[in-house]
Structures are given as structure tokens and as C-alpha cells.
């Protein structure tokens, strides 16, 4: 509970969906800690176009871009 108290409860700002989407689209992502590791099979460069396969609500393929990889995760950004 002490850790939760240290963070606090934050604050709520009422806004409609359009404003929330505008804020998200205008936001700048934080920097990733880039490490040199062996790339995933078939992926070699940041920005490379890939296709992701959804497994939680169907199996359709979606276009995406390779963003980042380290020993524990691969990050892709799906197209809008």
C-alpha cells in the first residue's frame, strides 16, 4: 500500500473521445533503450514493414512497422 500511496491516485480530466484521440496522436513516444542483439528471423531494420497476426480476436493479418527489439520483447506499430 505504501508504494501505491507514493504514486498517488492521479487526477481525472474529463474529455470526449475525439479530444483523447487527438492528444494520443500528437504525443511523442518515450525513447527506447536500444541494444545490439541478433535480429528476429526475417526482421532486420527499424521501420521495416511486417505483418502481425492477431490471436486474441481472430487470425487476420494487419500491416505494421518494426520499431524495437531486445532480449525480452519485440515492438511493432500497427498502421492506422
QUIWO-V256773 format. One line per field, one symbol per residue. ss: DSSP state (2 for helix, 1 for strand, 0 for the rest). phi: phi as a letter, one per 30 degrees, with the letter a starting at -180 (. if undefined). A space follows every 50 residues. Layout:
# QUIWO-V256773
ss: ???
phi: ???
This chain:
# QUIWO-V256773
ss: 02222220000000002222222222000000000000000000000011 111000000011111111100001111100
phi: .ddddddicibcbdaddddddddddddcdddcddbcbdddeibbbdjddb bccdbcbkbdcbdabdcaabdcabcbcddd
